[in-house]
Amino acid sequence: MIFLIVYFAIGCIILAVIFFAHQASKRPSSTGWEEVANAFHPERATLRYRITTKVLLPILTGVLVLVAWPIMLPVALWKVRGVSKSKSTTGDEEKFSVARKNLLQQTTVEQIEQLERIDDPMGAAPALPFGHLNAAWVEFRKHLTPQHEIWTFSALWEPLWGPKEIREGYVAVLGNVVGPHFVTAIKTLGSP
């Protein structure tokens, strides 16, 4: 009996450490990002989705950690070691970047702005390229010079945590350097 108490007490300690480590590593959420994610995935707004992701999954994960902590402890340590190695080599956080192999088609700023101009008959979105995201587009354009080539891209992104994504958008290329990018679509792979 004392063995079970000690076993579950250690599980509770490990669960608390994992919980606080997760809370400390969470990026601050922006309401703008939530709106974009909800627009691409309308099922995120359903009660079923929120209950599943905000209640059931955390409870099941907690129970799994409590019961199987001897198996999860080496995995967690391996992940932490991998995270610290990647952080030491790439900076504070893993960053998405576009590689030359992800380039699809060369285009121009004028073509992009014509193609991405929002024409909302209800007037909810401004009649500008990318609508409400126009300020981000203008900021992206500030970094462009006449020597930059603009390309469309589609790239597979495998974040440290979470599902794989296909990210699409526009990227500036200067010679052999694939530079800043502007993401216009994120498609989560393997989502329900």
mmCIF file of the C-alpha atoms, coordinates in Angstrom:
data_MODEL
# 
_entry.id   MODEL 
# 
loop_
_atom_site.group_PDB 
_atom_site.id 
_atom_site.type_symbol 
_atom_site.label_atom_id 
_atom_site.label_alt_id 
_atom_site.label_comp_id 
_atom_site.label_asym_id 
_atom_site.label_entity_id 
_atom_site.label_seq_id 
_atom_site.pdbx_PDB_ins_code 
_atom_site.Cartn_x 
_atom_site.Cartn_y 
_atom_site.Cartn_z 
_atom_site.occupancy 
_atom_site.B_iso_or_equiv 
_atom_site.pdbx_formal_charge 
_atom_site.auth_seq_id 
_atom_site.auth_comp_id 
_atom_site.auth_asym_id 
_atom_site.auth_atom_id 
_atom_site.pdbx_PDB_model_num 
ATOM 1   C CA . MET A 1 1   ? 0.000   0.000  0.000   1.00 0.00 ? 1   MET A CA 1 
ATOM 2   C CA . ILE A 1 2   ? 2.783   2.430  0.882   1.00 0.00 ? 2   ILE A CA 1 
ATOM 3   C CA . PHE A 1 3   ? 4.360   1.621  -2.497  1.00 0.00 ? 3   PHE A CA 1 
ATOM 4   C CA . LEU A 1 4   ? 1.227   2.870  -4.325  1.00 0.00 ? 4   LEU A CA 1 
ATOM 5   C CA . ILE A 1 5   ? 1.138   6.071  -2.270  1.00 0.00 ? 5   ILE A CA 1 
ATOM 6   C CA . VAL A 1 6   ? 4.803   6.790  -3.028  1.00 0.00 ? 6   VAL A CA 1 
ATOM 7   C CA . TYR A 1 7   ? 4.290   5.848  -6.699  1.00 0.00 ? 7   TYR A CA 1 
ATOM 8   C CA . PHE A 1 8   ? 1.355   8.276  -7.147  1.00 0.00 ? 8   PHE A CA 1 
ATOM 9   C CA . ALA A 1 9   ? 3.071   10.996 -5.065  1.00 0.00 ? 9   ALA A CA 1 
ATOM 10  C CA . ILE A 1 10  ? 6.047   10.893 -7.447  1.00 0.00 ? 10  ILE A CA 1 
ATOM 11  C CA . GLY A 1 11  ? 3.569   10.963 -10.353 1.00 0.00 ? 11  GLY A CA 1 
ATOM 12  C CA . CYS A 1 12  ? 1.914   14.079 -8.875  1.00 0.00 ? 12  CYS A CA 1 
ATOM 13  C CA . ILE A 1 13  ? 5.278   15.812 -8.527  1.00 0.00 ? 13  ILE A CA 1 
ATOM 14  C CA . ILE A 1 14  ? 6.224   14.972 -12.116 1.00 0.00 ? 14  ILE A CA 1 
ATOM 15  C CA . LEU A 1 15  ? 2.802   16.116 -13.339 1.00 0.00 ? 15  LEU A CA 1 
ATOM 16  C CA . ALA A 1 16  ? 3.230   19.441 -11.499 1.00 0.00 ? 16  ALA A CA 1 
ATOM 17  C CA . VAL A 1 17  ? 6.715   19.938 -12.992 1.00 0.00 ? 17  VAL A CA 1 
ATOM 18  C CA . ILE A 1 18  ? 5.438   19.180 -16.505 1.00 0.00 ? 18  ILE A CA 1 
ATOM 19  C CA . PHE A 1 19  ? 2.471   21.519 -16.019 1.00 0.00 ? 19  PHE A CA 1 
ATOM 20  C CA . PHE A 1 20  ? 4.574   24.450 -14.799 1.00 0.00 ? 20  PHE A CA 1 
ATOM 21  C CA . ALA A 1 21  ? 7.236   23.848 -17.473 1.00 0.00 ? 21  ALA A CA 1 
ATOM 22  C CA . HIS A 1 22  ? 4.488   23.906 -20.107 1.00 0.00 ? 22  HIS A CA 1 
ATOM 23  C CA . GLN A 1 23  ? 2.999   27.116 -18.688 1.00 0.00 ? 23  GLN A CA 1 
ATOM 24  C CA . ALA A 1 24  ? 6.427   28.764 -18.644 1.00 0.00 ? 24  ALA A CA 1 
ATOM 25  C CA . SER A 1 25  ? 7.179   27.770 -22.243 1.00 0.00 ? 25  SER A CA 1 
ATOM 26  C CA . LYS A 1 26  ? 3.813   28.874 -23.664 1.00 0.00 ? 26  LYS A CA 1 
ATOM 27  C CA . ARG A 1 27  ? 3.957   31.753 -26.092 1.00 0.00 ? 27  ARG A CA 1 
ATOM 28  C CA . PRO A 1 28  ? 1.644   34.621 -25.291 1.00 0.00 ? 28  PRO A CA 1 
ATOM 29  C CA . SER A 1 29  ? -1.487  34.160 -27.359 1.00 0.00 ? 29  SER A CA 1 
ATOM 30  C CA . SER A 1 30  ? -2.636  36.984 -29.531 1.00 0.00 ? 30  SER A CA 1 
ATOM 31  C CA . THR A 1 31  ? -6.285  37.526 -30.249 1.00 0.00 ? 31  THR A CA 1 
ATOM 32  C CA . GLY A 1 32  ? -5.413  38.200 -33.883 1.00 0.00 ? 32  GLY A CA 1 
ATOM 33  C CA . TRP A 1 33  ? -3.856  34.752 -34.232 1.00 0.00 ? 33  TRP A CA 1 
ATOM 34  C CA . GLU A 1 34  ? -6.918  33.139 -32.655 1.00 0.00 ? 34  GLU A CA 1 
ATOM 35  C CA . GLU A 1 35  ? -9.182  34.902 -35.150 1.00 0.00 ? 35  GLU A CA 1 
ATOM 36  C CA . VAL A 1 36  ? -7.060  33.737 -38.093 1.00 0.00 ? 36  VAL A CA 1 
ATOM 37  C CA . ALA A 1 37  ? -6.912  30.160 -36.785 1.00 0.00 ? 37  ALA A CA 1 
ATOM 38  C CA . ASN A 1 38  ? -10.691 30.141 -36.228 1.00 0.00 ? 38  ASN A CA 1 
ATOM 39  C CA . ALA A 1 39  ? -11.252 31.479 -39.745 1.00 0.00 ? 39  ALA A CA 1 
ATOM 40  C CA . PHE A 1 40  ? -9.157  28.690 -41.284 1.00 0.00 ? 40  PHE A CA 1 
ATOM 41  C CA . HIS A 1 41  ? -10.678 26.027 -39.013 1.00 0.00 ? 41  HIS A CA 1 
ATOM 42  C CA . PRO A 1 42  ? -14.316 26.882 -38.184 1.00 0.00 ? 42  PRO A CA 1 
ATOM 43  C CA . GLU A 1 43  ? -14.625 23.695 -36.107 1.00 0.00 ? 43  GLU A CA 1 
ATOM 44  C CA . ARG A 1 44  ? -12.416 25.377 -33.450 1.00 0.00 ? 44  ARG A CA 1 
ATOM 45  C CA . ALA A 1 45  ? -15.395 27.523 -32.452 1.00 0.00 ? 45  ALA A CA 1 
ATOM 46  C CA . THR A 1 46  ? -17.617 24.544 -31.645 1.00 0.00 ? 46  THR A CA 1 
ATOM 47  C CA . LEU A 1 47  ? -18.307 23.565 -28.051 1.00 0.00 ? 47  LEU A CA 1 
ATOM 48  C CA . ARG A 1 48  ? -17.274 19.974 -28.778 1.00 0.00 ? 48  ARG A CA 1 
ATOM 49  C CA . TYR A 1 49  ? -13.828 21.071 -29.993 1.00 0.00 ? 49  TYR A CA 1 
ATOM 50  C CA . ARG A 1 50  ? -13.248 23.373 -27.003 1.00 0.00 ? 50  ARG A CA 1 
ATOM 51  C CA . ILE A 1 51  ? -14.331 20.706 -24.488 1.00 0.00 ? 51  ILE A CA 1 
ATOM 52  C CA . THR A 1 52  ? -12.090 18.150 -26.178 1.00 0.00 ? 52  THR A CA 1 
ATOM 53  C CA . THR A 1 53  ? -8.985  20.355 -26.324 1.00 0.00 ? 53  THR A CA 1 
ATOM 54  C CA . LYS A 1 54  ? -9.386  22.357 -23.124 1.00 0.00 ? 54  LYS A CA 1 
ATOM 55  C CA . VAL A 1 55  ? -10.859 19.725 -20.774 1.00 0.00 ? 55  VAL A CA 1 
ATOM 56  C CA . LEU A 1 56  ? -10.672 16.105 -21.942 1.00 0.00 ? 56  LEU A CA 1 
ATOM 57  C CA . LEU A 1 57  ? -7.155  16.081 -23.397 1.00 0.00 ? 57  LEU A CA 1 
ATOM 58  C CA . PRO A 1 58  ? -5.541  17.737 -20.344 1.00 0.00 ? 58  PRO A CA 1 
ATOM 59  C CA . ILE A 1 59  ? -7.383  15.356 -17.981 1.00 0.00 ? 59  ILE A CA 1 
ATOM 60  C CA . LEU A 1 60  ? -6.393  12.277 -19.998 1.00 0.00 ? 60  LEU A CA 1 
ATOM 61  C CA . THR A 1 61  ? -2.804  13.504 -20.213 1.00 0.00 ? 61  THR A CA 1 
ATOM 62  C CA . GLY A 1 62  ? -2.709  14.068 -16.449 1.00 0.00 ? 62  GLY A CA 1 
ATOM 63  C CA . VAL A 1 63  ? -4.045  10.573 -15.751 1.00 0.00 ? 63  VAL A CA 1 
ATOM 64  C CA . LEU A 1 64  ? -1.525  9.084  -18.182 1.00 0.00 ? 64  LEU A CA 1 
ATOM 65  C CA . VAL A 1 65  ? 1.336   10.912 -16.456 1.00 0.00 ? 65  VAL A CA 1 
ATOM 66  C CA . LEU A 1 66  ? 0.152   9.791  -13.017 1.00 0.00 ? 66  LEU A CA 1 
ATOM 67  C CA . VAL A 1 67  ? -0.136  6.159  -14.086 1.00 0.00 ? 67  VAL A CA 1 
ATOM 68  C CA . ALA A 1 68  ? 2.774   5.829  -16.504 1.00 0.00 ? 68  ALA A CA 1 
ATOM 69  C CA . TRP A 1 69  ? 5.310   8.326  -15.139 1.00 0.00 ? 69  TRP A CA 1 
ATOM 70  C CA . PRO A 1 70  ? 8.208   5.816  -15.126 1.00 0.00 ? 70  PRO A CA 1 
ATOM 71  C CA . ILE A 1 71  ? 7.821   5.556  -18.915 1.00 0.00 ? 71  ILE A CA 1 
ATOM 72  C CA . MET A 1 72  ? 7.110   9.253  -19.430 1.00 0.00 ? 72  MET A CA 1 
ATOM 73  C CA . LEU A 1 73  ? 10.017  10.522 -17.320 1.00 0.00 ? 73  LEU A CA 1 
ATOM 74  C CA . PRO A 1 74  ? 12.777  9.393  -19.742 1.00 0.00 ? 74  PRO A CA 1 
ATOM 75  C CA . VAL A 1 75  ? 10.744  10.687 -22.687 1.00 0.00 ? 75  VAL A CA 1 
ATOM 76  C CA . ALA A 1 76  ? 10.268  14.072 -20.987 1.00 0.00 ? 76  ALA A CA 1 
ATOM 77  C CA . LEU A 1 77  ? 13.977  14.282 -20.137 1.00 0.00 ? 77  LEU A CA 1 
ATOM 78  C CA . TRP A 1 78  ? 14.869  13.389 -23.736 1.00 0.00 ? 78  TRP A CA 1 
ATOM 79  C CA . LYS A 1 79  ? 12.502  16.115 -25.015 1.00 0.00 ? 79  LYS A CA 1 
ATOM 80  C CA . VAL A 1 80  ? 13.909  18.693 -22.571 1.00 0.00 ? 80  VAL A CA 1 
ATOM 81  C CA . ARG A 1 81  ? 17.449  17.817 -23.622 1.00 0.00 ? 81  ARG A CA 1 
ATOM 82  C CA . GLY A 1 82  ? 16.454  18.136 -27.297 1.00 0.00 ? 82  GLY A CA 1 
ATOM 83  C CA . VAL A 1 83  ? 14.759  21.467 -26.647 1.00 0.00 ? 83  VAL A CA 1 
ATOM 84  C CA . SER A 1 84  ? 17.754  22.879 -24.798 1.00 0.00 ? 84  SER A CA 1 
ATOM 85  C CA . LYS A 1 85  ? 20.089  21.769 -27.626 1.00 0.00 ? 85  LYS A CA 1 
ATOM 86  C CA . SER A 1 86  ? 17.884  23.331 -30.296 1.00 0.00 ? 86  SER A CA 1 
ATOM 87  C CA . LYS A 1 87  ? 17.524  26.534 -28.274 1.00 0.00 ? 87  LYS A CA 1 
ATOM 88  C CA . SER A 1 88  ? 21.267  26.796 -27.788 1.00 0.00 ? 88  SER A CA 1 
ATOM 89  C CA . THR A 1 89  ? 21.891  26.531 -31.525 1.00 0.00 ? 89  THR A CA 1 
ATOM 90  C CA . THR A 1 90  ? 18.948  28.482 -32.965 1.00 0.00 ? 90  THR A CA 1 
ATOM 91  C CA . GLY A 1 91  ? 18.218  31.155 -30.386 1.00 0.00 ? 91  GLY A CA 1 
ATOM 92  C CA . ASP A 1 92  ? 15.359  31.577 -27.966 1.00 0.00 ? 92  ASP A CA 1 
ATOM 93  C CA . GLU A 1 93  ? 12.756  29.706 -29.968 1.00 0.00 ? 93  GLU A CA 1 
ATOM 94  C CA . GLU A 1 94  ? 12.478  27.638 -33.070 1.00 0.00 ? 94  GLU A CA 1 
ATOM 95  C CA . LYS A 1 95  ? 11.618  29.879 -36.020 1.00 0.00 ? 95  LYS A CA 1 
ATOM 96  C CA . PHE A 1 96  ? 9.861   29.130 -39.256 1.00 0.00 ? 96  PHE A CA 1 
ATOM 97  C CA . SER A 1 97  ? 11.873  29.891 -42.382 1.00 0.00 ? 97  SER A CA 1 
ATOM 98  C CA . VAL A 1 98  ? 11.431  29.294 -46.081 1.00 0.00 ? 98  VAL A CA 1 
ATOM 99  C CA . ALA A 1 99  ? 13.985  27.234 -48.011 1.00 0.00 ? 99  ALA A CA 1 
ATOM 100 C CA . ARG A 1 100 ? 14.745  27.542 -51.709 1.00 0.00 ? 100 ARG A CA 1 
ATOM 101 C CA . LYS A 1 101 ? 13.084  24.152 -52.343 1.00 0.00 ? 101 LYS A CA 1 
ATOM 102 C CA . ASN A 1 102 ? 9.770   25.643 -51.077 1.00 0.00 ? 102 ASN A CA 1 
ATOM 103 C CA . LEU A 1 103 ? 9.615   28.324 -53.777 1.00 0.00 ? 103 LEU A CA 1 
ATOM 104 C CA . LEU A 1 104 ? 6.798   27.904 -56.293 1.00 0.00 ? 104 LEU A CA 1 
ATOM 105 C CA . GLN A 1 105 ? 6.385   30.842 -58.674 1.00 0.00 ? 105 GLN A CA 1 
ATOM 106 C CA . GLN A 1 106 ? 7.909   34.284 -59.084 1.00 0.00 ? 106 GLN A CA 1 
ATOM 107 C CA . THR A 1 107 ? 5.474   37.189 -58.890 1.00 0.00 ? 107 THR A CA 1 
ATOM 108 C CA . THR A 1 108 ? 5.419   40.948 -58.276 1.00 0.00 ? 108 THR A CA 1 
ATOM 109 C CA . VAL A 1 109 ? 4.097   43.167 -55.510 1.00 0.00 ? 109 VAL A CA 1 
ATOM 110 C CA . GLU A 1 110 ? 1.556   44.634 -57.937 1.00 0.00 ? 110 GLU A CA 1 
ATOM 111 C CA . GLN A 1 111 ? 0.249   41.171 -58.897 1.00 0.00 ? 111 GLN A CA 1 
ATOM 112 C CA . ILE A 1 112 ? 0.020   40.138 -55.254 1.00 0.00 ? 112 ILE A CA 1 
ATOM 113 C CA . GLU A 1 113 ? -1.850  43.272 -54.229 1.00 0.00 ? 113 GLU A CA 1 
ATOM 114 C CA . GLN A 1 114 ? -4.293  42.846 -57.106 1.00 0.00 ? 114 GLN A CA 1 
ATOM 115 C CA . LEU A 1 115 ? -4.842  39.151 -56.314 1.00 0.00 ? 115 LEU A CA 1 
ATOM 116 C CA . GLU A 1 116 ? -5.113  39.619 -52.524 1.00 0.00 ? 116 GLU A CA 1 
ATOM 117 C CA . ARG A 1 117 ? -7.304  42.736 -52.566 1.00 0.00 ? 117 ARG A CA 1 
ATOM 118 C CA . ILE A 1 118 ? -10.351 42.190 -50.372 1.00 0.00 ? 118 ILE A CA 1 
ATOM 119 C CA . ASP A 1 119 ? -13.679 43.087 -51.950 1.00 0.00 ? 119 ASP A CA 1 
ATOM 120 C CA . ASP A 1 120 ? -16.202 42.705 -49.146 1.00 0.00 ? 120 ASP A CA 1 
ATOM 121 C CA . PRO A 1 121 ? -19.657 43.881 -50.253 1.00 0.00 ? 121 PRO A CA 1 
ATOM 122 C CA . MET A 1 122 ? -20.716 44.232 -46.610 1.00 0.00 ? 122 MET A CA 1 
ATOM 123 C CA . GLY A 1 123 ? -17.758 46.493 -45.852 1.00 0.00 ? 123 GLY A CA 1 
ATOM 124 C CA . ALA A 1 124 ? -16.595 44.449 -42.861 1.00 0.00 ? 124 ALA A CA 1 
ATOM 125 C CA . ALA A 1 125 ? -13.053 44.236 -44.243 1.00 0.00 ? 125 ALA A CA 1 
ATOM 126 C CA . PRO A 1 126 ? -11.207 47.219 -45.688 1.00 0.00 ? 126 PRO A CA 1 
ATOM 127 C CA . ALA A 1 127 ? -10.825 47.234 -49.486 1.00 0.00 ? 127 ALA A CA 1 
ATOM 128 C CA . LEU A 1 128 ? -7.046  46.801 -49.238 1.00 0.00 ? 128 LEU A CA 1 
ATOM 129 C CA . PRO A 1 129 ? -4.646  43.986 -50.038 1.00 0.00 ? 129 PRO A CA 1 
ATOM 130 C CA . PHE A 1 130 ? -5.104  41.350 -47.289 1.00 0.00 ? 130 PHE A CA 1 
ATOM 131 C CA . GLY A 1 131 ? -7.927  43.368 -45.670 1.00 0.00 ? 131 GLY A CA 1 
ATOM 132 C CA . HIS A 1 132 ? -7.393  43.602 -41.918 1.00 0.00 ? 132 HIS A CA 1 
ATOM 133 C CA . LEU A 1 133 ? -3.872  42.212 -42.302 1.00 0.00 ? 133 LEU A CA 1 
ATOM 134 C CA . ASN A 1 134 ? -2.844  45.087 -44.567 1.00 0.00 ? 134 ASN A CA 1 
ATOM 135 C CA . ALA A 1 135 ? -0.634  46.654 -41.866 1.00 0.00 ? 135 ALA A CA 1 
ATOM 136 C CA . ALA A 1 136 ? 1.409   43.432 -41.683 1.00 0.00 ? 136 ALA A CA 1 
ATOM 137 C CA . TRP A 1 137 ? 1.704   43.407 -45.479 1.00 0.00 ? 137 TRP A CA 1 
ATOM 138 C CA . VAL A 1 138 ? 2.880   47.053 -45.508 1.00 0.00 ? 138 VAL A CA 1 
ATOM 139 C CA . GLU A 1 139 ? 5.476   46.158 -42.842 1.00 0.00 ? 139 GLU A CA 1 
ATOM 140 C CA . PHE A 1 140 ? 6.661   43.233 -45.013 1.00 0.00 ? 140 PHE A CA 1 
ATOM 141 C CA . ARG A 1 141 ? 6.935   45.528 -48.063 1.00 0.00 ? 141 ARG A CA 1 
ATOM 142 C CA . LYS A 1 142 ? 9.112   48.009 -46.107 1.00 0.00 ? 142 LYS A CA 1 
ATOM 143 C CA . HIS A 1 143 ? 11.941  45.456 -46.122 1.00 0.00 ? 143 HIS A CA 1 
ATOM 144 C CA . LEU A 1 144 ? 11.859  44.995 -49.893 1.00 0.00 ? 144 LEU A CA 1 
ATOM 145 C CA . THR A 1 145 ? 14.285  46.634 -52.304 1.00 0.00 ? 145 THR A CA 1 
ATOM 146 C CA . PRO A 1 146 ? 13.998  46.801 -56.107 1.00 0.00 ? 146 PRO A CA 1 
ATOM 147 C CA . GLN A 1 147 ? 16.574  43.983 -56.275 1.00 0.00 ? 147 GLN A CA 1 
ATOM 148 C CA . HIS A 1 148 ? 14.313  41.562 -54.338 1.00 0.00 ? 148 HIS A CA 1 
ATOM 149 C CA . GLU A 1 149 ? 12.398  38.916 -56.232 1.00 0.00 ? 149 GLU A CA 1 
ATOM 150 C CA . ILE A 1 150 ? 9.020   37.946 -54.760 1.00 0.00 ? 150 ILE A CA 1 
ATOM 151 C CA . TRP A 1 151 ? 8.051   34.268 -54.874 1.00 0.00 ? 151 TRP A CA 1 
ATOM 152 C CA . THR A 1 152 ? 5.072   32.268 -53.695 1.00 0.00 ? 152 THR A CA 1 
ATOM 153 C CA . PHE A 1 153 ? 5.961   29.396 -51.377 1.00 0.00 ? 153 PHE A CA 1 
ATOM 154 C CA . SER A 1 154 ? 4.483   26.324 -49.764 1.00 0.00 ? 154 SER A CA 1 
ATOM 155 C CA . ALA A 1 155 ? 6.482   24.732 -46.945 1.00 0.00 ? 155 ALA A CA 1 
ATOM 156 C CA . LEU A 1 156 ? 6.015   21.905 -44.468 1.00 0.00 ? 156 LEU A CA 1 
ATOM 157 C CA . TRP A 1 157 ? 6.557   23.169 -40.900 1.00 0.00 ? 157 TRP A CA 1 
ATOM 158 C CA . GLU A 1 158 ? 7.199   20.755 -38.049 1.00 0.00 ? 158 GLU A CA 1 
ATOM 159 C CA . PRO A 1 159 ? 7.100   22.760 -34.814 1.00 0.00 ? 159 PRO A CA 1 
ATOM 160 C CA . LEU A 1 160 ? 8.733   21.434 -31.683 1.00 0.00 ? 160 LEU A CA 1 
ATOM 161 C CA . TRP A 1 161 ? 5.274   20.875 -30.191 1.00 0.00 ? 161 TRP A CA 1 
ATOM 162 C CA . GLY A 1 162 ? 2.000   20.380 -31.978 1.00 0.00 ? 162 GLY A CA 1 
ATOM 163 C CA . PRO A 1 163 ? 0.939   19.025 -35.342 1.00 0.00 ? 163 PRO A CA 1 
ATOM 164 C CA . LYS A 1 164 ? 2.735   19.522 -38.630 1.00 0.00 ? 164 LYS A CA 1 
ATOM 165 C CA . GLU A 1 165 ? 1.548   22.400 -40.799 1.00 0.00 ? 165 GLU A CA 1 
ATOM 166 C CA . ILE A 1 166 ? 1.659   23.463 -44.420 1.00 0.00 ? 166 ILE A CA 1 
ATOM 167 C CA . ARG A 1 167 ? 2.430   27.179 -44.567 1.00 0.00 ? 167 ARG A CA 1 
ATOM 168 C CA . GLU A 1 168 ? 1.888   29.181 -47.731 1.00 0.00 ? 168 GLU A CA 1 
ATOM 169 C CA . GLY A 1 169 ? 2.535   32.778 -48.660 1.00 0.00 ? 169 GLY A CA 1 
ATOM 170 C CA . TYR A 1 170 ? 5.092   35.100 -50.203 1.00 0.00 ? 170 TYR A CA 1 
ATOM 171 C CA . VAL A 1 171 ? 8.832   35.378 -49.660 1.00 0.00 ? 171 VAL A CA 1 
ATOM 172 C CA . ALA A 1 172 ? 11.500  37.871 -50.712 1.00 0.00 ? 172 ALA A CA 1 
ATOM 173 C CA . VAL A 1 173 ? 14.578  36.443 -52.445 1.00 0.00 ? 173 VAL A CA 1 
ATOM 174 C CA . LEU A 1 174 ? 17.777  38.407 -52.961 1.00 0.00 ? 174 LEU A CA 1 
ATOM 175 C CA . GLY A 1 175 ? 20.347  36.475 -54.991 1.00 0.00 ? 175 GLY A CA 1 
ATOM 176 C CA . ASN A 1 176 ? 20.846  33.161 -53.189 1.00 0.00 ? 176 ASN A CA 1 
ATOM 177 C CA . VAL A 1 177 ? 19.336  34.418 -49.925 1.00 0.00 ? 177 VAL A CA 1 
ATOM 178 C CA . VAL A 1 178 ? 15.730  33.497 -49.190 1.00 0.00 ? 178 VAL A CA 1 
ATOM 179 C CA . GLY A 1 179 ? 14.697  36.317 -46.913 1.00 0.00 ? 179 GLY A CA 1 
ATOM 180 C CA . PRO A 1 180 ? 11.659  37.563 -45.053 1.00 0.00 ? 180 PRO A CA 1 
ATOM 181 C CA . HIS A 1 181 ? 8.313   35.889 -45.663 1.00 0.00 ? 181 HIS A CA 1 
ATOM 182 C CA . PHE A 1 182 ? 4.624   36.730 -45.355 1.00 0.00 ? 182 PHE A CA 1 
ATOM 183 C CA . VAL A 1 183 ? 2.414   33.778 -44.425 1.00 0.00 ? 183 VAL A CA 1 
ATOM 184 C CA . THR A 1 184 ? -1.092  33.835 -45.924 1.00 0.00 ? 184 THR A CA 1 
ATOM 185 C CA . ALA A 1 185 ? -2.331  30.313 -45.114 1.00 0.00 ? 185 ALA A CA 1 
ATOM 186 C CA . ILE A 1 186 ? -1.657  27.697 -42.445 1.00 0.00 ? 186 ILE A CA 1 
ATOM 187 C CA . LYS A 1 187 ? -3.102  24.214 -42.921 1.00 0.00 ? 187 LYS A CA 1 
ATOM 188 C CA . THR A 1 188 ? -2.773  21.868 -39.958 1.00 0.00 ? 188 THR A CA 1 
ATOM 189 C CA . LEU A 1 189 ? -2.041  18.284 -40.943 1.00 0.00 ? 189 LEU A CA 1 
ATOM 190 C CA . GLY A 1 190 ? -3.733  15.454 -39.105 1.00 0.00 ? 190 GLY A CA 1 
ATOM 191 C CA . SER A 1 191 ? -6.268  17.649 -37.322 1.00 0.00 ? 191 SER A CA 1 
ATOM 192 C CA . PRO A 1 192 ? -9.751  16.225 -36.637 1.00 0.00 ? 192 PRO A CA 1 
# 
